């Protein structure tokens, strides 16, 4: 095998291993995953959730531990002898590179054996030695309703079979499962478990990624720390799409603490409101006459909560992007209404009057005043000074 062929094969095999360990959506759809290929061995997740994941995590560990051996079988046995550092075509068995290869071969061969031994030990006495079983045992209450780990597993299995559970996929290999009493995060080799009654949830971070800046399309994730108070149960974190936050919140029987630094949108509309407010902040402000000041007791006519803080005041020049005057039917109009709306409600009203399939052009469009129907654009919305 030439050096070029060895490099190409290594890259190809690395990509294949990545797709096996961390399957893409296409692999999952095609059923090319360990879970799907060995589905008959793993059993039904719907019927025996805990037992299914005990077998699944063990099988994943075994299959993934075999990947280095398969690589060695195809590659190292055909490796070009000259690449081992020898001369005249004969490899030097004591060269640093040769010693590294030998060490990798030994480790790759021993790894599946060690994993197989560990799985055999876990499987004894009905899998009670498995890390998942030991974790469940921490939730047992001696001689009460949950005397041992099997009773805890049976309780989780029973709740998972109900229709009121919430299952949120975080990525191709991890999910969050929330039942009436339990919060479970599944991974390729483990599952984290917390009991709702003795767990605090704190949303501590959010991050936003723009999909389309013009159409205000973003994907936003919320990071939530799950902090059990039960001794021996370690905390873990979950990272979900902000759109799934409401589903999670509805299933959790205790409030989720949201830190003041965490800001996240739950819809495209909320994203547009922020962009609208940003644009209005660059517009000229409107100074009220002393006899027309907004009374501190006034409330926005729409939400009846916030105080009116904007005035629709014609500022635009009624020209298009090329500077050509617009026809009369498209020009903005003078609005004589007194301040009656807050900026959030005006932004939502503005968005509701636009074509929902043309989000990228919302800010360039016009709207009518909710009261007098005078036509205006975003440049005509002014904060009250």
Secondary structure as UniProt FT lines:
FT   HELIX           3..21
FT   HELIX           25..30
FT   HELIX           34..37
FT   HELIX           39..42
FT   TURN            45..47
FT   HELIX           49..74
FT   HELIX           76..78
FT   HELIX           81..84
FT   TURN            88..89
FT   TURN            93..94
FT   HELIX           96..127
FT   TURN            128..129
FT   HELIX           131..137
FT   TURN            138..139
FT   TURN            142..143
FT   HELIX           149..160
FT   TURN            163..164
FT   STRAND          166..171
FT   TURN            172..173
FT   STRAND          174..178
FT   STRAND          182..186
FT   STRAND          191..195
FT   HELIX           196..198
FT   STRAND          199..212
FT   TURN            213..216
FT   STRAND          217..228
FT   TURN            231..232
FT   STRAND          236..241
FT   HELIX           242..244
FT   HELIX           245..251
FT   STRAND          256..258
FT   TURN            260..261
FT   HELIX           268..280
FT   TURN            281..282
FT   HELIX           290..292
FT   TURN            296..297
FT   TURN            301..303
FT   STRAND          310..312
FT   TURN            321..322
FT   HELIX           328..330
FT   HELIX           343..352
FT   TURN            356..357
FT   HELIX           359..364
FT   STRAND          366..368
FT   TURN            370..372
FT   STRAND          375..377
FT   HELIX           378..380
FT   STRAND          381..384
//
